[in-house]
Amino acid sequence: MQILIVEDEELAVKKLQKTLLSVSTSATIAGVTDSIKSTVEWLQENPQPDLILMDIELADGQSFEIFNLTEVKSPVIFTTSYDEYALKAFKVNSVDYLLKPIQKEELQAALTKFQKIKGNSNADINIEVLVKELQQKLQPKEYRKRFLVKHGQKLVSVEIDEIAYFYSDGRLNFFKTQDNKKFVVDYTMDELEDMLEPEKYFRISRSFYVSVNSIDKIDDYFGNRLILQLKPAVDKEALVSREKVTDFKKWMGK
């Protein structure tokens, strides 16, 4: 089994080689590269290896760029220092990842998984799709910093930190600013969920997103719900739905 190692830390390369050879008698190190540039050159000048062990963070950028610069036909096992919980969904896919520092048992399990995939003629490894999925998980999500809304006959830009809460009256969606100005917002409540930073805004029900700074008082409400007194005041009940109560309390306690 010919393996290409893509890793820019010399000590990590030595440890990986030693661990690799200790868990697989058939493993042969076909080459070692330490950057996007050198990896692209190696792949263009050599036969595709059976497997690539690839660190995500290289000295000249993230290794995802390699897939944009040259064709990679080999299965890839990524190595990364990223938190494993952010990547747990990725582990069920054909391409695996290893959390650094790499443990012998984890490497053994990854190689076993690779061998099973290799022996399955029905296994379809779409490296481009999987790389894109991993890249999306690792890149920090961009949230809205401001909203452009109508104010009379003109448009105004409102910074996100000025907004106390968002709510719906069943027909239109609004937000109120901390200084009690009300604006119509041209997005559905579901669309807003993807725009608002979870640390700052919590969806207490289908019709309300609140910021932590907008909550003046919290009281128990029948049906195992909570009712919030918001500032500035709102002309409808701000109820935390029963299924949201536990998560809301955790959010408030952060």
N, C-alpha and C positions, 0 to 999 in steps of 0.2 A: 504494500500500500504506500504509494508515493504521496508525501504530505509537504505542502508549502506552508511555512510559518511566516506570518506578517506581524512583526512586533518591533517597536523601536527602542525597547529597553534591553540592553545586553544581558543583564542578570536574569530578566524574565525569560529571555530566549533560552538561556542555559538551563533554567529550572524546567521550562516546558519541554525541552528536548529530553532531559533526564526522566521526567515523569512519563512522557509519551512512550519512550522506549521500555519503560518498566511495566507498562500496561498492555503493550502490543508488540509481540515478537515479529509481526509482519510489517511494522511501520518503518519506513525509510524517509529520512529528511531529504526531500528533493531540492530544497532551497530555503533561504532565509532572506526576507526583504524588510526594510525598516521605514518605508515611506510610500506615499501614493505613487510618486514618480518611479521609484525602483520596482514597485510591484507591477505597475503597468508594463514596464520594460521587460520584466521577467516573464510575464504571462504572454507577451507578444513574441518572445524569443525562444520559449520552451514549450514542450507538450503540456497540455493541461494536466495538473496532478489529479490524483484520485480524491483528494480532500484538501481544503485550505483551513488553517487555523488563523483567524484574522482578528487582530486587536482593532477596536473601533476608533480609538483616539491615537492618531499618529502625529509625528512632529509637524508635518505639513498639512494637517487637516483631518477630517473624519474619513475613514476608509470607504464610506459609501461612494465617494467620488470616483473610486476605482471602477465601479460598475458603469459610470457614465463615460469613461475614457477608453474602455476596452471590453471585449466580450469575456465573460466569466462563465464557463460551462461547468466548473467543478462545484460540488456541494461545499457549503461554508459553515464552519462552526465559529461563531464570534466569541471573542474574549472581551470582557468589559469590567470596569470598576463601578458601573452604575448599580443603583439599588435594585436588588432582585425582584422586589415587589412591583416595580415599574415595568418589569419585563416578563412577569409570570405568564401572561397570556401568549407571549411569543414562543414559550418553551414547548407548546403543543404542536408547533409546526414542524415541517421537515428539516428546516435549518435550526440548529440548536445554539445555545449561548452558554458560556462559562463565566462565572463571576470570579474575578481575581481577588486574592491569590487563588490560583487554580488548585483544587484538591484532586488527589489521585482517583478517588471514587467517582467524582463528577466527570472527570475526563474519560474514565472507563465506561461510564454509562452513556456518554455522548458518542463514543466510538462504537459501542454496541448498537445504539440507535441508528448510526450511520450505516452499519453493516446490514441491518434489517431493511433499511430503505433501499440500499444498493441491491439487495437480493429480491426485492419486490418489483417485478416488471411493470406493475400497475402504478407505482409511485411516480407522481408527476411533481418534480421539484422546480417551481417557478421562482428562480432566484430574484428576479426583478421585483416581483410582487412582494416577496418576503423582506427584501432590503428596504423597500419603500415603507412597509409596515413598521419595521424596526426603527427606521429614521423618524417616523412620525411620533413614535413612543418616546424617543430620546430628546427630541427638540422641544424646548419649552413652548407651551401654548401661548399664543398672542391673544390677549383680551382687549375689548374695546376701551379706549382711553377717553373717548368723547362721543357725543351724539349730535347730529345736525338735525334741528327741528324747526318747525314753523313758529314764528312769533308775529302775529298780525300779518302784514304783507311782506315780511322779510324772513330770512333764515338766520338762525343763531346757533352757535356751537356751544354745547354745555359739557364741561369736563365731568368725567365719571365720578370724581371725588365730591362733586357738588350735589350729586343725586342721593336723596334719602331713601327712596323706595320706588318700585314699579308696581302698577296694579292694573286690573282690567275691570270694566263695568259690564262685561258681557258683549259689548259692541266694539268699543275702542280700548286701546291700551294707552296708559299714561305713565309719566313719572312726575314726582314732586321733588323740587330741590330743597336744600336745607333752609333756604330763605323763603319757602312756601310758594314758589312759582310752579305752576302746573302746565305740562306740555303733553301733547299727543305724540306718541312714538310709533313709527311705522313698521313695527316688527311684532310678530306673534309672541306669546309668552314662551312657547317652545323654542323659537329662534333666539330669544334673549338668553335662554339657558346656556347656549354655546358661546355667548358673547361676554357674559359676566363672570368675573373672577370669583371662584367659590369661597375664597378666604374673606371676601368683602360682602358678597350678597348670598342670601339663602332663600330658596323657594319654599315658603311655608305652606303654600297651597297651589292649586291650579291658577289662581288669579293674583298672587302676590309674590314679589321678591323684596326682601328688606335688607338694608345694611345694618350692621351692628350699631352704628351711631344713631340710627333712627329709632331704636327701641327705648322707650321711656319707662315702661312698666310691663311685667308679665304676670298674668293671673291664670289660675285654673279655670277651665270651662267645661260644661257638661259634655259627655261623650268622650272622655279622656283626651280632650283637646286643650289647647291654651289660647288665650286671647291677649293680643298685644295692644298696648297704648303707644301709638307712634307719634313722633315729632318730626315735622309739623303734623297736626291732626289730619286725619283722613275721614271722608264722609261715608265709610263703610267699615264693617267689622274686619279686623285683621286677625284671622283665626289660623292657628297652626293645626293642620289636619292631623288626625290621630296617628296615621302611619309616618308622619314627619316628626313627631314629638321627640323621639329618642335622638335622632340625628341633629335636630335643632338644638337640643341641650348640649350635645357634644360640641357643636359649632360655636355656641355661645361661650363654652368653657375653654376655648383655645387661647 
